[in-house]
Every structure is written in structure tokens, then in C-alpha cells.
Amino acid sequence: MSIDRKRTKGPKTSPIYDFPRHDFLKHGFGTVQVQSSEWKSRIAATSFTLNVVANRKFPENTLQMHHSLHVVRDMFRRIHVGDSYDWFSTSRLMGYPSSELCKSLWIYLAELRGSVRAGDPLLFNNSIDKFTSQFGDAMLENYLRMTVEHGHLVREEGWAYILWSSSERDILHIGAASGEIEEVLRRLDSENRDKHPHGVLAAWLVHDPALAAEDINAEFQSCALGQGLFRTGLGTAKQTISKLLRETDNFALSPWHHYELHQVPSFAPLAARGLTG
């Protein structure tokens, strides 16, 4: 299913495996900044939702409550699915949670919303327990710290990635690098000024980017075009890289996962490290 195809059963909730159809002339796909018309709405919804979660006071069944939870749920959905113009930009503000984790948080917020509609305090508290156990509240704190207090981005250990320009729709730039993906995007755009800007179709935090780069090049050798370019399907590439990183134990889900907490000192988001802007 393409990201711009008409949907009849609500928003897409499975990761995209097709190339975006539109041209991205100013910013690359996934890295577009949040539209000004949505900026204040997302901040307000995040603040409202965080207040509900932190206070654990059963809220009134109001339009504001439903709208706020819907807006925050959609931000987690965007990161999980990766189908929107700003999915990676949103992920950055949340502290780079994984797609898998965002899917769980999307579900927990749906349960929370349903508990208020049903007037069920027990389900309400259980939903909050699950949401906070997966660091959902910390992500919302990080979002507000980045958007309201203008906090600084944390340099990550390394990434495996699938980058793409709408100038060459069937060609992917696949690889891995230490530091930030933005550095790779800037380099690609500087070296290819005749192409549309490069964006992010998929990204994975990794423990060892050099090992990831070596493994990825070996895995995709049959479809290599040179200089990190590959002609292969997006779905195939995403599934192959995810499987490869898991098999080599090089997949760092994110600092928000319980069994990744030993990583916090080296690349934790702002909220996890207690930093201010």
C-alpha cells in the first residue's frame, strides 16, 4: 500500500514497504519539519496527555481529552509506520524510540482513551502502568523539553539506515555510520546537488556501526550499484536489515527499553539524562 493511497479503514498502522509517490523538493522524506499549523496543537496535546499520565486522576470524558490522546497517538503511529513527511523529525523529538516500541505505546494510549469512554478506572490505571513501564511518559517529557525549552539533540552512537531521494525512486542509499544521520544526509545532498534532497525511509540504532556497514554491504552485494547505492525493494531492504541486525546482536532498540538501560550513559535522550536546554 502506498502512503498516499485512499484508506477506507482508518490510518495505516503497519510499516510502509512502498516508495513514497510524491516529490520532495525542499526537504527529504521523513525529515520535513512539523508544519506550523500542527506545532502548537502537538505541544498542547503532549502536555495534556503527560498531565493525565503523571497525575493519574481519572479525567472527564471531554472532546479535549479525546483530541489530545488522538494527536499523541498519531505521533507514535507516524514513527512506527514511517509513512509521513515528518516521521523521523518526530522521532528525533521523542528521543528516537524504535518502531516496535511506538506500536506498543500507540496501543496503550488507545486502551487509556477507551477506559475513559467506558468509565473504567481499573483499566485506566492499568493502561498508564503499561505506558510508563515502556517509558512513554519520559518520551513525552523529552518532546516538551525539545519543543518548548529548545533542548539540544544528543549525539547517537550509530545508525543503520535506508536513505532516499525522490529523484531516483527505485534506488536506495543503504549503509551505517556513527554520529547523526543528518550528517550523512548533508553529505549526500552536497555531493548530488542536481538531485532532490535525501530523506529517511528507515533507521535503526546500532551498537557497532562499522560492523553494521560491513554486514549490510555483504548482504546487498548482488544489487549494489556502487557508492552505497542499491536497486532493491523497500520492503525487502527493511526486512533484511532488521533481521540482519537482530542475528548479529547489533540492534539497539533505544535507551527506552528495559534491557537497553546499560546504554543510557552513552546516548540517552534528554529526559533520560536529566539535561536541560
N, C-alpha and C positions, 0 to 999 in steps of 0.2 A: 504494500500500500504506500503510495506517495504521500508526502507530508501535506500537500495542498489538495488532495482529493476530498470531495464532499463526503462527510461522515453522517451516518444516519443513526448511530447508536452511541452518541456521546464522543468525548475526546479520545484520541488514540492513547492506549496505555501500555503498548508493547514497543520495545526499542525499534527504531526505524532501520530498515535494511535496504532502502532505495535511495538513490541520489536525489537531493532537492532539485526541483524543477526550475526555480526562479534564478535570475541573475543577481549576483551580489557585487555591486559595482563600487561601493564606498567602503564597506566593511565585510570581512569574510563571514560565512555562515557560522552561527553559534557564538560569534564574538561581537555581534552588534550590541550597542548599549541599549539599556532599557529605555523605552520611549518615555518622554517627559510626561505624557498623559497617564502613564501607569506608575510612575515613580512614587508619588505621594500615596497612591492607593495601596501599593505593596508595603510601604513602610507602615502605614496605619494598620493594615491587616495583620502584619507581623507583630506589631506592638500589642494589638488587641488579643491575638492568639497566645502570645507569650504570657500576657497577664492572666488569662484564663488558666493556662497550664500551671503557672507559678503559684497562684492563689488557691487553686483547687476549690473555688467557690462555684457551685452549680449555677451557670448563667441563665438568664432569661432566654426564652425561645424567640429571639428577635431576628429581623432581617439583617441587622448589623453583624450578629453572631454568625449567621449562615454565610453572609457575603465574605466576612473575614476568613473563616475557615476554608471557604472555596478558593479564595485568592492564594492563600498559603499552600493549600493542597496542590494547586496548579503549578506553583513554583517547584515543588518537589517532583511533580509529574514531568515537567519540562526537562529536568535533569535526568530523570530515569529514562525517558523516551528519547531525548536528544533530537526532537523534531522541530524546534523553534529557532528563530533568528538569534535569540539571546540565551540559549540553554547553557553555554559554557560561561557566559558572563554572570548568569545567575548562580551557577555552581561555585564560581570564584567567591561571590559574596557570602555563600553559605559555608565556605571552608572546604570546598572540593569533596563533598560526600560521594560515595560510589552510587552507581545506578541501582544496584541491588538494595542498598540501604534506603535510598529515596523511595523506592517502591513500597517498602515496609512502612515508612513514615506516612506516605500517601494513604495507605490502608488504615493506619491507626487514627489519622485525622478524620477519615470517613466514619469510623466507629464512634469517635468523640462527637461528631456532628449528629449522628444518629441517636446517641444516648440522650442528647438534649431534646431532640424532637420527640423521643419516646418518654421523656421524663424519668430516666433510669439512672439514679446517682451511682449505683454499683458499677454499671457499665462505663459511666463517665470516669470514675476513678481508675478502673482497670485500663481504660484507653490511655489515660495520662501516664500510668505506670509504664506501659509498653513504650509510649512515645519518649519519655525521659530516659528509659533504660537504654535506648538507642541514640541518646544524645540529641534528640530533636530540639529540646529547649536550648542547648548550647549552640546549635546551628542558628536558631532564631536570634540569640544574643549576638552571635558573630555577624549576622546580617545587619542588625541595627548598629553595631559598632562600626561596620564598614560604610553604611549609608548615611547615618546621622552624625557619627563622630569622626568620619573620614579616617578610619584606621588604615594602617599600611598593610599591603599584601605580604604574606610570608613566603619566602623562597622555598620551593619544594625540593625534595631530594632528587626526584627524577620522574620522567613520564615516558610511557609508550603512547603513540598517537597515530591517528589517521587524519591527515590534513587534506584540504581540497580547495580547488578554485573552480568557480563556475565557468571559466574559460575552457576547461578540459573536463567535461562531465564524467567521462569513463576512466579517468586516470587519478590515482590516489598517491599522495605522498605519505609513505608509511615508514616509521622509524621509532627511535627512542633517544632521549637526551636528558642530561642533567639540567637543573635550573628550571626556568619557566618556559612554557610553550610559546608565550608571546615573543620570546627571543628568536625562536625558530620561525615564527610567522613573519617577523620583521625581516629576517634574513631572506626568506623566500620571496617576499614582496620586493625587496631591494634588488634581488637578482633577476626578477621576472617582472619588470615594470610594464611590459606590454600585456600582462595578464590581469584578470580580475583579482582582487585581494584574496589571500588564502584564509580559510576558516577551519574550524574544528568539527569533524564528524564524530569522532570518538576519542577518548583519552582514558588512560589508566595510570594511577600512581604505581611506581615500581620501586623496589629496594635497590636494584642494581641496573641502572640504565644502559651501561656498557654491555652487560650480558644480554639484556633485552634486545638491544640493537643487533647484536651478533645472531641471536636466535631468530629474530624476525627476518633478517636478510637471508638466512639459510632456508627458512620455511617458505618464503615467497620467491625464491630464485627463479622458478620456472616462468613467472610472469613479470620479471624485472625489466624495466626499460632503461635503467641507469640513473644515477644521481638521486636515489631514493624514490624514484617513481615506479609505480606498478599499475598494470592494467588488470584489474580483478573486480569482482562484485563487492559492494559494500558489506552485504550480509556475510559473505564468505570471509572477508577480511576481519570483521568484528568477531565472529565466532572463532576463527583460527587463532587470533591474538589472545583472546580471553582464555581459550583452552591452553595455549602455549604458556602463558604466564602462570596459570594455576599448576600445570605439570612441573614447571621449573621452580615453583615456590617463590616466584618473583612478583607476585600480585599483592601490593599493599593497598588493601581496600580503602583505608583512610584512617586518620587518627581517631575517628569517631567510633571505631569498632572495639569491642572489649578486648579481643585478643591482639589488637594492634597498639595497646596503650604503652607498650615499651618504646614505641616510636615517638611519643609526644614531645620529649625534649628537643628532637631534631627538626621536626617540621609540623608542629601543631598549629592550627588556626588561632586567630587572636583570642577567641573566647576561651579556648582550652589552656592557653598560656597566660591568661590574665593581663595581656598587653592592652594599652590604650592608644588611641590615635593621636 
